[in-house]
Amino acid sequence: FWREWFYKDPHFDQAIDSVETTDSGAVQHVVVIYGNRARGVLPIRVRFSFSDGTTQDFDYPALVWSTNTSRYERDYDFTGKKVTRIDLDPDHRLIDVDRTNNSWMAK
C-alpha cells in the first residue's frame, strides 16, 4: 500500500463494472463487480440506496485487491428492500481520476 504512494506514481480509478439483481420472494440478490482501472489500489467504500429511502454503507480494505488487482466481486442479499442506486466513495474521501464510473442506477 505505502509503496504505491511514495515510490511509484500510480493513478487511482475505481468503477462499478457490472451489477446483476435477481428477486426471490422478499429477498433481492445483488452481485456487484467492482473494477480497478488504474495501477493504484484503494479501499472500497460503497453506499447502497433503496426504494424505501434508506441507505447502507459497506467498507472493504485495499487488501481485497491483493488476489486480483483489476476486479473484485461481491454478493449481497437484501430482505424486504430493492436497490435503486449504488455509489462508490459517496463522500468523496478517496482520490479517483474518473468519478463518472462510480455510480449505478436501477432501470
Biopython code that builds the backbone (N, CA, C, O; Angstrom):
import numpy as np
from Bio.PDB.StructureBuilder import StructureBuilder

atoms = [
    (1, "PHE", "N", (0.824, -1.199, 0.000)),
    (1, "PHE", "CA", (0.000, 0.000, 0.000)),
    (1, "PHE", "C", (0.867, 1.261, 0.000)),
    (1, "PHE", "O", (0.660, 2.150, -0.826)),
    (2, "TRP", "N", (1.841, 1.349, 0.921)),
    (2, "TRP", "CA", (2.651, 2.553, 1.026)),
    (2, "TRP", "C", (3.583, 2.726, -0.162)),
    (2, "TRP", "O", (3.885, 3.853, -0.556)),
    (3, "ARG", "N", (4.045, 1.611, -0.741)),
    (3, "ARG", "CA", (4.913, 1.687, -1.910)),
    (3, "ARG", "C", (4.206, 2.431, -3.036)),
    (3, "ARG", "O", (4.832, 3.222, -3.743)),
    (4, "GLU", "N", (2.911, 2.188, -3.209)),
    (4, "GLU", "CA", (2.133, 2.871, -4.247)),
    (4, "GLU", "C", (2.161, 4.390, -4.063)),
    (4, "GLU", "O", (2.219, 5.132, -5.043)),
    (5, "TRP", "N", (2.121, 4.844, -2.831)),
    (5, "TRP", "CA", (2.015, 6.266, -2.551)),
    (5, "TRP", "C", (3.344, 7.002, -2.620)),
    (5, "TRP", "O", (3.394, 8.148, -3.068)),
    (6, "PHE", "N", (4.428, 6.355, -2.179)),
    (6, "PHE", "CA", (5.686, 7.073, -2.039)),
    (6, "PHE", "C", (6.734, 6.758, -3.102)),
    (6, "PHE", "O", (7.557, 7.617, -3.415)),
    (7, "TYR", "N", (6.726, 5.554, -3.662)),
    (7, "TYR", "CA", (7.787, 5.172, -4.589)),
    (7, "TYR", "C", (7.339, 5.100, -6.042)),
    (7, "TYR", "O", (8.179, 5.062, -6.941)),
    (8, "LYS", "N", (6.069, 5.082, -6.283)),
    (8, "LYS", "CA", (5.554, 4.995, -7.648)),
    (8, "LYS", "C", (4.628, 6.179, -7.897)),
    (8, "LYS", "O", (4.278, 6.913, -6.973)),
    (9, "ASP", "N", (4.242, 6.349, -9.133)),
    (9, "ASP", "CA", (3.324, 7.435, -9.491)),
    (9, "ASP", "C", (2.032, 6.817, -10.034)),
    (9, "ASP", "O", (1.747, 6.920, -11.227)),
    (10, "PRO", "N", (1.259, 6.180, -9.166)),
    (10, "PRO", "CA", (0.062, 5.497, -9.656)),
    (10, "PRO", "C", (-1.106, 6.459, -9.854)),
    (10, "PRO", "O", (-1.138, 7.556, -9.295)),
    (11, "HIS", "N", (-2.039, 6.026, -10.647)),
    (11, "HIS", "CA", (-3.321, 6.708, -10.779)),
    (11, "HIS", "C", (-4.352, 5.806, -10.123)),
    (11, "HIS", "O", (-4.146, 4.599, -10.003)),
    (12, "PHE", "N", (-5.449, 6.391, -9.703)),
    (12, "PHE", "CA", (-6.475, 5.635, -8.998)),
    (12, "PHE", "C", (-7.805, 5.830, -9.715)),
    (12, "PHE", "O", (-8.251, 6.959, -9.919)),
    (13, "ASP", "N", (-8.425, 4.734, -10.091)),
    (13, "ASP", "CA", (-9.728, 4.809, -10.755)),
    (13, "ASP", "C", (-10.531, 3.561, -10.449)),
    (13, "ASP", "O", (-10.362, 2.528, -11.096)),
    (14, "GLN", "N", (-11.406, 3.660, -9.461)),
    (14, "GLN", "CA", (-12.319, 2.570, -9.169)),
    (14, "GLN", "C", (-13.587, 2.768, -9.970)),
    (14, "GLN", "O", (-13.927, 3.890, -10.346)),
    (15, "ALA", "N", (-14.294, 1.659, -10.233)),
    (15, "ALA", "CA", (-15.521, 1.730, -11.020)),
    (15, "ALA", "C", (-16.469, 0.622, -10.592)),
    (15, "ALA", "O", (-16.059, -0.379, -10.003)),
    (16, "ILE", "N", (-17.735, 0.820, -10.899)),
    (16, "ILE", "CA", (-18.707, -0.268, -10.800)),
    (16, "ILE", "C", (-18.810, -0.838, -12.206)),
    (16, "ILE", "O", (-19.416, -0.232, -13.089)),
    (17, "ASP", "N", (-18.213, -2.013, -12.406)),
    (17, "ASP", "CA", (-18.178, -2.603, -13.744)),
    (17, "ASP", "C", (-19.503, -3.237, -14.138)),
    (17, "ASP", "O", (-19.943, -3.092, -15.279)),
    (18, "SER", "N", (-20.146, -3.941, -13.204)),
    (18, "SER", "CA", (-21.445, -4.534, -13.534)),
    (18, "SER", "C", (-22.227, -4.823, -12.267)),
    (18, "SER", "O", (-21.671, -5.011, -11.184)),
    (19, "VAL", "N", (-23.541, -4.851, -12.447)),
    (19, "VAL", "CA", (-24.458, -5.168, -11.352)),
    (19, "VAL", "C", (-25.531, -6.089, -11.907)),
    (19, "VAL", "O", (-26.126, -5.808, -12.947)),
    (20, "GLU", "N", (-25.774, -7.189, -11.206)),
    (20, "GLU", "CA", (-26.861, -8.101, -11.562)),
    (20, "GLU", "C", (-27.761, -8.253, -10.353)),
    (20, "GLU", "O", (-27.291, -8.488, -9.241)),
    (21, "THR", "N", (-29.060, -8.116, -10.577)),
    (21, "THR", "CA", (-30.021, -8.286, -9.491)),
    (21, "THR", "C", (-31.012, -9.372, -9.857)),
    (21, "THR", "O", (-31.448, -9.470, -11.004)),
    (22, "THR", "N", (-31.363, -10.186, -8.873)),
    (22, "THR", "CA", (-32.410, -11.191, -9.042)),
    (22, "THR", "C", (-33.273, -11.164, -7.790)),
    (22, "THR", "O", (-32.774, -11.007, -6.675)),
    (23, "ASP", "N", (-34.562, -11.317, -7.993)),
    (23, "ASP", "CA", (-35.507, -11.313, -6.881)),
    (23, "ASP", "C", (-36.013, -12.723, -6.638)),
    (23, "ASP", "O", (-36.340, -13.460, -7.568)),
    (24, "SER", "N", (-36.068, -13.076, -5.356)),
    (24, "SER", "CA", (-36.604, -14.367, -4.948)),
    (24, "SER", "C", (-37.485, -14.121, -3.735)),
    (24, "SER", "O", (-37.014, -14.106, -2.598)),
    (25, "GLY", "N", (-38.766, -13.930, -3.997)),
    (25, "GLY", "CA", (-39.674, -13.581, -2.909)),
    (25, "GLY", "C", (-39.349, -12.201, -2.379)),
    (25, "GLY", "O", (-39.310, -11.230, -3.135)),
    (26, "ALA", "N", (-39.114, -12.112, -1.076)),
    (26, "ALA", "CA", (-38.814, -10.823, -0.450)),
    (26, "ALA", "C", (-37.319, -10.501, -0.449)),
    (26, "ALA", "O", (-36.905, -9.460, 0.061)),
    (27, "VAL", "N", (-36.514, -11.394, -1.018)),
    (27, "VAL", "CA", (-35.064, -11.202, -0.998)),
    (27, "VAL", "C", (-34.568, -10.780, -2.379)),
    (27, "VAL", "O", (-34.875, -11.417, -3.387)),
    (28, "GLN", "N", (-33.802, -9.706, -2.403)),
    (28, "GLN", "CA", (-33.142, -9.288, -3.637)),
    (28, "GLN", "C", (-31.665, -9.660, -3.521)),
    (28, "GLN", "O", (-30.966, -9.224, -2.606)),
    (29, "HIS", "N", (-31.211, -10.475, -4.468)),
    (29, "HIS", "CA", (-29.806, -10.886, -4.522)),
    (29, "HIS", "C", (-29.102, -9.969, -5.511)),
    (29, "HIS", "O", (-29.560, -9.804, -6.642)),
    (30, "VAL", "N", (-27.995, -9.372, -5.092)),
    (30, "VAL", "CA", (-27.262, -8.415, -5.909)),
    (30, "VAL", "C", (-25.807, -8.872, -6.019)),
    (30, "VAL", "O", (-25.157, -9.147, -5.011)),
    (31, "VAL", "N", (-25.308, -8.949, -7.244)),
    (31, "VAL", "CA", (-23.904, -9.261, -7.491)),
    (31, "VAL", "C", (-23.272, -8.028, -8.118)),
    (31, "VAL", "O", (-23.712, -7.561, -9.168)),
    (32, "VAL", "N", (-22.240, -7.505, -7.470)),
    (32, "VAL", "CA", (-21.556, -6.313, -7.958)),
    (32, "VAL", "C", (-20.109, -6.680, -8.287)),
    (32, "VAL", "O", (-19.420, -7.311, -7.485)),
    (33, "ILE", "N", (-19.666, -6.280, -9.465)),
    (33, "ILE", "CA", (-18.264, -6.418, -9.816)),
    (33, "ILE", "C", (-17.664, -5.021, -9.800)),
    (33, "ILE", "O", (-18.014, -4.160, -10.607)),
    (34, "TYR", "N", (-16.751, -4.823, -8.857)),
    (34, "TYR", "CA", (-16.031, -3.563, -8.734)),
    (34, "TYR", "C", (-14.780, -3.657, -9.593)),
    (34, "TYR", "O", (-14.107, -4.688, -9.606)),
    (35, "GLY", "N", (-14.470, -2.594, -10.302)),
    (35, "GLY", "CA", (-13.297, -2.593, -11.152)),
    (35, "GLY", "C", (-12.249, -1.620, -10.645)),
    (35, "GLY", "O", (-12.565, -0.581, -10.065)),
    (36, "ASN", "N", (-11.011, -1.978, -10.873)),
    (36, "ASN", "CA", (-9.886, -1.101, -10.576)),
    (36, "ASN", "C", (-9.206, -0.839, -11.916)),
    (36, "ASN", "O", (-8.474, -1.696, -12.411)),
    (37, "ARG", "N", (-9.432, 0.313, -12.500)),
    (37, "ARG", "CA", (-8.990, 0.607, -13.864)),
    (37, "ARG", "C", (-7.648, 1.329, -13.940)),
    (37, "ARG", "O", (-7.276, 1.846, -14.994)),
    (38, "ALA", "N", (-6.933, 1.363, -12.837)),
    (38, "ALA", "CA", (-5.615, 2.007, -12.814)),
    (38, "ALA", "C", (-4.675, 1.141, -11.981)),
    (38, "ALA", "O", (-5.081, 0.106, -11.453)),
    (39, "ARG", "N", (-3.432, 1.563, -11.867)),
    (39, "ARG", "CA", (-2.440, 0.761, -11.143)),
    (39, "ARG", "C", (-2.598, 0.826, -9.635)),
    (39, "ARG", "O", (-2.386, -0.173, -8.949)),
    (40, "GLY", "N", (-2.960, 1.963, -9.120)),
    (40, "GLY", "CA", (-3.040, 2.120, -7.673)),
    (40, "GLY", "C", (-4.268, 1.450, -7.088)),
    (40, "GLY", "O", (-5.305, 1.350, -7.742)),
    (41, "VAL", "N", (-4.143, 0.989, -5.848)),
    (41, "VAL", "CA", (-5.278, 0.364, -5.170)),
    (41, "VAL", "C", (-5.691, 1.204, -3.972)),
    (41, "VAL", "O", (-4.858, 1.789, -3.279)),
    (42, "LEU", "N", (-6.986, 1.248, -3.750)),
    (42, "LEU", "CA", (-7.581, 1.985, -2.643)),
    (42, "LEU", "C", (-8.602, 1.098, -1.949)),
    (42, "LEU", "O", (-9.049, 0.105, -2.524)),
    (43, "PRO", "N", (-8.978, 1.441, -0.723)),
    (43, "PRO", "CA", (-10.099, 0.731, -0.102)),
    (43, "PRO", "C", (-11.368, 0.983, -0.921)),
    (43, "PRO", "O", (-11.454, 1.951, -1.676)),
    (44, "ILE", "N", (-12.329, 0.112, -0.760)),
    (44, "ILE", "CA", (-13.622, 0.294, -1.430)),
    (44, "ILE", "C", (-14.611, 0.796, -0.388)),
    (44, "ILE", "O", (-14.811, 0.170, 0.653)),
    (45, "ARG", "N", (-15.219, 1.928, -0.685)),
    (45, "ARG", "CA", (-16.313, 2.464, 0.137)),
    (45, "ARG", "C", (-17.522, 2.538, -0.783)),
    (45, "ARG", "O", (-17.476, 3.182, -1.831)),
    (46, "VAL", "N", (-18.594, 1.881, -0.389)),
    (46, "VAL", "CA", (-19.759, 1.814, -1.274)),
    (46, "VAL", "C", (-21.038, 2.057, -0.473)),
    (46, "VAL", "O", (-21.164, 1.628, 0.674)),
    (47, "ARG", "N", (-21.969, 2.747, -1.098)),
    (47, "ARG", "CA", (-23.270, 3.022, -0.478)),
    (47, "ARG", "C", (-24.381, 2.487, -1.378)),
    (47, "ARG", "O", (-24.437, 2.796, -2.569)),
    (48, "PHE", "N", (-25.257, 1.688, -0.794)),
    (48, "PHE", "CA", (-26.434, 1.189, -1.480)),
    (48, "PHE", "C", (-27.627, 2.039, -1.049)),
    (48, "PHE", "O", (-27.832, 2.263, 0.144)),
    (49, "SER", "N", (-28.406, 2.507, -2.009)),
    (49, "SER", "CA", (-29.639, 3.251, -1.719)),
    (49, "SER", "C", (-30.806, 2.364, -2.113)),
    (49, "SER", "O", (-30.745, 1.641, -3.107)),
    (50, "PHE", "N", (-31.872, 2.428, -1.320)),
    (50, "PHE", "CA", (-33.014, 1.544, -1.525)),
    (50, "PHE", "C", (-34.283, 2.342, -1.826)),
    (50, "PHE", "O", (-34.363, 3.543, -1.565)),
    (51, "SER", "N", (-35.259, 1.646, -2.377)),
    (51, "SER", "CA", (-36.506, 2.293, -2.788)),
    (51, "SER", "C", (-37.279, 2.877, -1.609)),
    (51, "SER", "O", (-38.120, 3.754, -1.806)),
    (52, "ASP", "N", (-37.015, 2.412, -0.392)),
    (52, "ASP", "CA", (-37.715, 2.958, 0.776)),
    (52, "ASP", "C", (-37.019, 4.196, 1.348)),
    (52, "ASP", "O", (-37.431, 4.720, 2.383)),
    (53, "GLY", "N", (-35.966, 4.661, 0.673)),
    (53, "GLY", "CA", (-35.267, 5.869, 1.100)),
    (53, "GLY", "C", (-34.099, 5.629, 2.042)),
    (53, "GLY", "O", (-33.392, 6.575, 2.392)),
    (54, "THR", "N", (-33.881, 4.399, 2.458)),
    (54, "THR", "CA", (-32.767, 4.100, 3.354)),
    (54, "THR", "C", (-31.489, 3.835, 2.560)),
    (54, "THR", "O", (-31.523, 3.618, 1.348)),
    (55, "THR", "N", (-30.364, 3.859, 3.273)),
    (55, "THR", "CA", (-29.070, 3.551, 2.664)),
    (55, "THR", "C", (-28.314, 2.586, 3.574)),
    (55, "THR", "O", (-28.603, 2.467, 4.765)),
    (56, "GLN", "N", (-27.349, 1.908, 2.985)),
    (56, "GLN", "CA", (-26.469, 1.034, 3.755)),
    (56, "GLN", "C", (-25.070, 1.140, 3.168)),
    (56, "GLN", "O", (-24.880, 1.006, 1.959)),
    (57, "ASP", "N", (-24.086, 1.381, 4.040)),
    (57, "ASP", "CA", (-22.696, 1.537, 3.607)),
    (57, "ASP", "C", (-21.902, 0.274, 3.905)),
    (57, "ASP", "O", (-22.149, -0.420, 4.891)),
    (58, "PHE", "N", (-20.939, -0.008, 3.026)),
    (58, "PHE", "CA", (-20.002, -1.108, 3.206)),
    (58, "PHE", "C", (-18.602, -0.566, 2.957)),
    (58, "PHE", "O", (-18.397, 0.246, 2.055)),
    (59, "ASP", "N", (-17.647, -1.011, 3.749)),
    (59, "ASP", "CA", (-16.246, -0.624, 3.588)),
    (59, "ASP", "C", (-15.399, -1.884, 3.494)),
    (59, "ASP", "O", (-15.537, -2.800, 4.304)),
    (60, "TYR", "N", (-14.521, -1.920, 2.494)),
    (60, "TYR", "CA", (-13.606, -3.040, 2.307)),
    (60, "TYR", "C", (-12.190, -2.480, 2.229)),
    (60, "TYR", "O", (-11.966, -1.457, 1.583)),
    (61, "PRO", "N", (-11.223, -3.142, 2.884)),
    (61, "PRO", "CA", (-9.850, -2.632, 2.872)),
    (61, "PRO", "C", (-9.202, -2.799, 1.501)),
    (61, "PRO", "O", (-9.672, -3.587, 0.681)),
    (62, "ALA", "N", (-8.130, -2.062, 1.254)),
    (62, "ALA", "CA", (-7.394, -2.171, -0.011)),
    (62, "ALA", "C", (-6.884, -3.584, -0.239)),
    (62, "ALA", "O", (-6.558, -3.951, -1.367)),
    (63, "LEU", "N", (-6.814, -4.361, 0.797)),
    (63, "LEU", "CA", (-6.355, -5.747, 0.714)),
    (63, "LEU", "C", (-7.211, -6.599, -0.231)),
    (63, "LEU", "O", (-6.732, -7.615, -0.735)),
    (64, "VAL", "N", (-8.462, -6.207, -0.481)),
    (64, "VAL", "CA", (-9.315, -7.009, -1.373)),
    (64, "VAL", "C", (-8.738, -7.090, -2.781)),
    (64, "VAL", "O", (-9.095, -7.996, -3.534)),
    (65, "TRP", "N", (-7.859, -6.169, -3.153)),
    (65, "TRP", "CA", (-7.246, -6.173, -4.480)),
    (65, "TRP", "C", (-5.996, -7.046, -4.541)),
    (65, "TRP", "O", (-5.358, -7.116, -5.591)),
    (66, "SER", "N", (-5.628, -7.714, -3.449)),
    (66, "SER", "CA", (-4.372, -8.470, -3.411)),
    (66, "SER", "C", (-4.376, -9.704, -4.313)),
    (66, "SER", "O", (-3.320, -10.093, -4.811)),
    (67, "THR", "N", (-5.516, -10.321, -4.534)),
    (67, "THR", "CA", (-5.555, -11.521, -5.383)),
    (67, "THR", "C", (-5.874, -11.199, -6.835)),
    (67, "THR", "O", (-5.524, -11.966, -7.732)),
    (68, "ASN", "N", (-6.531, -10.082, -7.073)),
    (68, "ASN", "CA", (-6.854, -9.658, -8.434)),
    (68, "ASN", "C", (-6.915, -8.132, -8.411)),
    (68, "ASN", "O", (-7.835, -7.560, -7.828)),
    (69, "THR", "N", (-5.957, -7.480, -9.031)),
    (69, "THR", "CA", (-5.864, -6.023, -8.923)),
    (69, "THR", "C", (-6.802, -5.272, -9.851)),
    (69, "THR", "O", (-6.831, -4.041, -9.825)),
    (70, "SER", "N", (-7.573, -5.981, -10.675)),
    (70, "SER", "CA", (-8.453, -5.279, -11.608)),
    (70, "SER", "C", (-9.937, -5.554, -11.383)),
    (70, "SER", "O", (-10.780, -4.861, -11.953)),
    (71, "ARG", "N", (-10.278, -6.557, -10.559)),
    (71, "ARG", "CA", (-11.680, -6.926, -10.414)),
    (71, "ARG", "C", (-11.930, -7.522, -9.027)),
    (71, "ARG", "O", (-11.155, -8.346, -8.542)),
    (72, "TYR", "N", (-13.024, -7.092, -8.404)),
    (72, "TYR", "CA", (-13.434, -7.640, -7.113)),
    (72, "TYR", "C", (-14.943, -7.858, -7.157)),
    (72, "TYR", "O", (-15.705, -6.923, -7.400)),
    (73, "GLU", "N", (-15.367, -9.093, -6.920)),
    (73, "GLU", "CA", (-16.789, -9.444, -6.986)),
    (73, "GLU", "C", (-17.322, -9.679, -5.585)),
    (73, "GLU", "O", (-16.677, -10.309, -4.747)),
    (74, "ARG", "N", (-18.530, -9.150, -5.351)),
    (74, "ARG", "CA", (-19.155, -9.283, -4.032)),
    (74, "ARG", "C", (-20.650, -9.553, -4.209)),
    (74, "ARG", "O", (-21.299, -8.938, -5.055)),
    (75, "ASP", "N", (-21.191, -10.469, -3.413)),
    (75, "ASP", "CA", (-22.622, -10.801, -3.426)),
    (75, "ASP", "C", (-23.289, -10.222, -2.182)),
    (75, "ASP", "O", (-22.706, -10.192, -1.099)),
    (76, "TYR", "N", (-24.520, -9.767, -2.365)),
    (76, "TYR", "CA", (-25.301, -9.199, -1.272)),
    (76, "TYR", "C", (-26.716, -9.762, -1.341)),
    (76, "TYR", "O", (-27.222, -10.048, -2.426)),
    (77, "ASP", "N", (-27.350, -9.919, -0.191)),
    (77, "ASP", "CA", (-28.761, -10.274, -0.104)),
    (77, "ASP", "C", (-29.452, -9.249, 0.777)),
    (77, "ASP", "O", (-29.046, -9.013, 1.915)),
    (78, "PHE", "N", (-30.505, -8.640, 0.236)),
    (78, "PHE", "CA", (-31.265, -7.636, 0.968)),
    (78, "PHE", "C", (-32.706, -8.123, 1.086)),
    (78, "PHE", "O", (-33.370, -8.369, 0.080)),
    (79, "THR", "N", (-33.180, -8.258, 2.311)),
    (79, "THR", "CA", (-34.530, -8.740, 2.558)),
    (79, "THR", "C", (-35.485, -7.564, 2.723)),
    (79, "THR", "O", (-35.264, -6.681, 3.551)),
    (80, "GLY", "N", (-36.544, -7.565, 1.927)),
    (80, "GLY", "CA", (-37.555, -6.528, 2.023)),
    (80, "GLY", "C", (-37.137, -5.187, 1.463)),
    (80, "GLY", "O", (-37.788, -4.177, 1.729)),
    (81, "LYS", "N", (-36.050, -5.156, 0.685)),
    (81, "LYS", "CA", (-35.567, -3.901, 0.109)),
    (81, "LYS", "C", (-35.207, -4.104, -1.349)),
    (81, "LYS", "O", (-34.825, -5.199, -1.761)),
    (82, "LYS", "N", (-35.331, -3.038, -2.126)),
    (82, "LYS", "CA", (-34.941, -3.039, -3.529)),
    (82, "LYS", "C", (-33.874, -1.973, -3.746)),
    (82, "LYS", "O", (-34.073, -0.807, -3.404)),
    (83, "VAL", "N", (-32.749, -2.375, -4.311)),
    (83, "VAL", "CA", (-31.658, -1.445, -4.577)),
    (83, "VAL", "C", (-32.035, -0.543, -5.741)),
    (83, "VAL", "O", (-32.461, -1.018, -6.794)),
    (84, "THR", "N", (-31.877, 0.757, -5.546)),
    (84, "THR", "CA", (-32.152, 1.715, -6.622)),
    (84, "THR", "C", (-30.877, 2.380, -7.130)),
    (84, "THR", "O", (-30.825, 2.861, -8.262)),
    (85, "ARG", "N", (-29.848, 2.400, -6.278)),
    (85, "ARG", "CA", (-28.615, 3.087, -6.665)),
    (85, "ARG", "C", (-27.449, 2.532, -5.854)),
    (85, "ARG", "O", (-27.604, 2.149, -4.695)),
    (86, "ILE", "N", (-26.270, 2.498, -6.493)),
    (86, "ILE", "CA", (-25.038, 2.111, -5.826)),
    (86, "ILE", "C", (-23.996, 3.175, -6.158)),
    (86, "ILE", "O", (-23.819, 3.539, -7.321)),
    (87, "ASP", "N", (-23.303, 3.675, -5.125)),
    (87, "ASP", "CA", (-22.287, 4.718, -5.309)),
    (87, "ASP", "C", (-20.982, 4.305, -4.636)),
    (87, "ASP", "O", (-20.966, 3.922, -3.466)),
    (88, "LEU", "N", (-19.896, 4.389, -5.388)),
    (88, "LEU", "CA", (-18.561, 4.207, -4.824)),
    (88, "LEU", "C", (-18.091, 5.523, -4.229)),
    (88, "LEU", "O", (-18.304, 6.587, -4.810)),
    (89, "ASP", "N", (-17.460, 5.447, -3.087)),
    (89, "ASP", "CA", (-16.914, 6.621, -2.407)),
    (89, "ASP", "C", (-17.913, 7.787, -2.410)),
    (89, "ASP", "O", (-17.616, 8.861, -2.935)),
    (90, "PRO", "N", (-19.084, 7.573, -1.827)),
    (90, "PRO", "CA", (-20.133, 8.609, -1.888)),
    (90, "PRO", "C", (-19.766, 9.910, -1.196)),
    (90, "PRO", "O", (-20.328, 10.958, -1.515)),
    (91, "ASP", "N", (-18.834, 9.863, -0.254)),
    (91, "ASP", "CA", (-18.438, 11.072, 0.468)),
    (91, "ASP", "C", (-17.200, 11.741, -0.127)),
    (91, "ASP", "O", (-16.690, 12.718, 0.423)),
    (92, "HIS", "N", (-16.721, 11.212, -1.248)),
    (92, "HIS", "CA", (-15.563, 11.764, -1.965)),
    (92, "HIS", "C", (-14.340, 11.905, -1.066)),
    (92, "HIS", "O", (-13.685, 12.947, -1.059)),
    (93, "ARG", "N", (-14.039, 10.865, -0.319)),
    (93, "ARG", "CA", (-12.873, 10.866, 0.570)),
    (93, "ARG", "C", (-11.619, 10.351, -0.122)),
    (93, "ARG", "O", (-10.506, 10.667, 0.299)),
    (94, "LEU", "N", (-11.785, 9.569, -1.168)),
    (94, "LEU", "CA", (-10.648, 8.959, -1.849)),
    (94, "LEU", "C", (-10.346, 9.694, -3.156)),
    (94, "LEU", "O", (-11.220, 10.344, -3.729)),
    (95, "ILE", "N", (-9.116, 9.582, -3.613)),
    (95, "ILE", "CA", (-8.770, 10.202, -4.894)),
    (95, "ILE", "C", (-9.160, 9.238, -6.011)),
    (95, "ILE", "O", (-8.906, 8.037, -5.922)),
    (96, "ASP", "N", (-9.764, 9.760, -7.034)),
    (96, "ASP", "CA", (-10.236, 8.955, -8.161)),
    (96, "ASP", "C", (-10.200, 9.852, -9.397)),
    (96, "ASP", "O", (-10.788, 10.934, -9.396)),
    (97, "VAL", "N", (-9.514, 9.407, -10.446)),
    (97, "VAL", "CA", (-9.346, 10.262, -11.620)),
    (97, "VAL", "C", (-10.598, 10.358, -12.481)),
    (97, "VAL", "O", (-10.722, 11.282, -13.285)),
    (98, "ASP", "N", (-11.536, 9.411, -12.326)),
    (98, "ASP", "CA", (-12.759, 9.431, -13.140)),
    (98, "ASP", "C", (-13.941, 8.999, -12.293)),
    (98, "ASP", "O", (-14.166, 7.802, -12.109)),
    (99, "ARG", "N", (-14.689, 9.943, -11.781)),
    (99, "ARG", "CA", (-15.843, 9.622, -10.942)),
    (99, "ARG", "C", (-17.103, 9.302, -11.756)),
    (99, "ARG", "O", (-18.125, 8.935, -11.177)),
    (100, "THR", "N", (-17.048, 9.433, -13.068)),
    (100, "THR", "CA", (-18.234, 9.153, -13.884)),
    (100, "THR", "C", (-18.599, 7.685, -13.880)),
    (100, "THR", "O", (-19.731, 7.342, -14.221)),
    (101, "ASN", "N", (-17.678, 6.799, -13.504)),
    (101, "ASN", "CA", (-17.973, 5.363, -13.481)),
    (101, "ASN", "C", (-18.175, 4.832, -12.069)),
    (101, "ASN", "O", (-18.051, 3.631, -11.832)),
    (102, "ASN", "N", (-18.486, 5.722, -11.131)),
    (102, "ASN", "CA", (-18.620, 5.339, -9.728)),
    (102, "ASN", "C", (-20.061, 5.130, -9.276)),
    (102, "ASN", "O", (-20.300, 4.894, -8.092)),
    (103, "SER", "N", (-21.015, 5.210, -10.179)),
    (103, "SER", "CA", (-22.421, 5.049, -9.783)),
    (103, "SER", "C", (-23.144, 4.109, -10.724)),
    (103, "SER", "O", (-22.814, 3.989, -11.903)),
    (104, "TRP", "N", (-24.137, 3.449, -10.164)),
    (104, "TRP", "CA", (-25.049, 2.598, -10.921)),
    (104, "TRP", "C", (-26.462, 2.895, -10.449)),
    (104, "TRP", "O", (-26.703, 3.035, -9.250)),
    (105, "MET", "N", (-27.396, 2.991, -11.389)),
    (105, "MET", "CA", (-28.800, 3.226, -11.048)),
    (105, "MET", "C", (-29.652, 2.127, -11.662)),
    (105, "MET", "O", (-29.427, 1.711, -12.798)),
    (106, "ALA", "N", (-30.641, 1.659, -10.891)),
    (106, "ALA", "CA", (-31.564, 0.636, -11.395)),
    (106, "ALA", "C", (-32.426, 1.228, -12.486)),
    (106, "ALA", "O", (-32.747, 2.417, -12.473)),
    (107, "LYS", "N", (-32.795, 0.387, -13.425)),
    (107, "LYS", "CA", (-33.647, 0.849, -14.527)),
    (107, "LYS", "C", (-35.099, 0.760, -14.190)),
    (107, "LYS", "O", (-35.946, 1.111, -15.012)),
]
sb = StructureBuilder()
sb.init_structure("model")
sb.init_model(0)
sb.init_chain("A")
sb.init_seg("    ")
for serial, (resi, resn, name, xyz) in enumerate(atoms, 1):
    if name == "N":
        sb.init_residue(resn, " ", resi, " ")
    sb.init_atom(name, np.array(xyz, "f"), 0.0, 1.0, " ", f" {name:<3s}", serial, name[0])
structure = sb.get_structure()
